Amino acid sequence: MTVSKNEKARILEAYFEKAITKEEMEVLLIEGIVIPPIPWVISLESEQLKDNRKRELILKVFGLQCRKVEWLESN
């Protein structure tokens, strides 16, 4: 995923302000700030944790709100 110059600048600024760690900075720079949709089928717990963490990082660095959508089973 390509990260724009403005996005890179905001990510680096958050890192220098110690709002995020080096590892978190690398995740955002490598994976970008695109938030994947919440899957219909429950994925592995590790994948869910990774997606949730990425959403939290984007919120922390960019101040973007991600609406949480949860799929409900109907009987």
C-alpha positions as CSV (number, residue, x, y, z in Angstrom):
1,M,0.0,0.0,0.0
2,T,1.4,3.4,-1.0
3,V,1.6,6.1,1.7
4,S,1.5,9.7,0.6
5,K,4.1,12.3,1.6
6,N,1.6,14.0,3.9
7,E,0.7,10.7,5.6
8,K,4.4,9.8,6.0
9,A,5.0,13.2,7.6
10,R,2.1,12.7,10.1
11,I,3.3,9.2,11.0
12,L,6.9,10.4,11.6
13,E,5.6,13.4,13.6
14,A,3.6,11.0,15.8
15,Y,6.8,8.9,16.2
16,F,9.0,11.8,17.2
17,E,6.3,13.0,19.6
18,K,6.5,9.5,21.2
19,A,2.8,8.9,20.5
20,I,3.7,5.7,18.7
21,T,6.5,3.2,18.9
22,K,9.0,2.4,16.1
23,E,7.2,-0.9,15.4
24,E,3.9,0.9,15.1
25,M,5.4,3.5,12.8
26,E,6.8,0.7,10.6
27,V,3.4,-1.0,10.4
28,L,1.7,2.2,9.3
29,L,4.4,3.0,6.7
30,I,4.4,-0.5,5.3
31,E,0.7,-1.3,5.4
32,G,-0.6,2.2,4.8
33,I,-3.7,3.8,6.4
34,V,-6.4,1.9,4.5
35,I,-8.8,0.3,6.9
36,P,-10.1,-3.0,5.7
37,P,-13.8,-3.8,6.1
38,I,-14.9,-6.0,8.9
39,P,-15.2,-9.5,7.6
40,W,-18.6,-11.3,7.4
41,V,-17.0,-14.5,8.6
42,I,-15.1,-14.5,11.9
43,S,-11.4,-14.7,11.1
44,L,-8.6,-15.9,13.2
45,E,-8.3,-14.2,16.5
46,S,-4.7,-13.0,15.6
47,E,-6.0,-11.4,12.5
48,Q,-8.8,-9.6,14.4
49,L,-6.3,-8.3,16.9
50,K,-4.0,-7.1,14.1
51,D,-7.0,-5.2,12.4
52,N,-8.1,-3.7,15.7
53,R,-4.6,-2.6,16.5
54,K,-4.2,-1.0,13.1
55,R,-7.6,0.9,13.6
56,E,-6.4,2.2,16.9
57,L,-3.1,3.4,15.4
58,I,-4.8,5.2,12.6
59,L,-7.2,6.9,15.2
60,K,-4.2,7.9,17.3
61,V,-2.1,9.3,14.5
62,F,-4.6,10.8,12.1
63,G,-7.6,11.4,14.4
64,L,-9.8,9.5,12.0
65,Q,-12.9,7.8,13.5
66,C,-13.7,4.3,12.4
67,R,-17.2,3.2,12.8
68,K,-17.4,-0.2,14.3
69,V,-19.7,-2.5,12.5
70,E,-20.5,-5.9,13.9
71,W,-22.4,-8.6,12.0
72,L,-25.2,-10.2,13.9
73,E,-26.5,-13.7,13.3
74,S,-30.2,-13.9,12.6
75,N,-32.2,-17.0,13.7
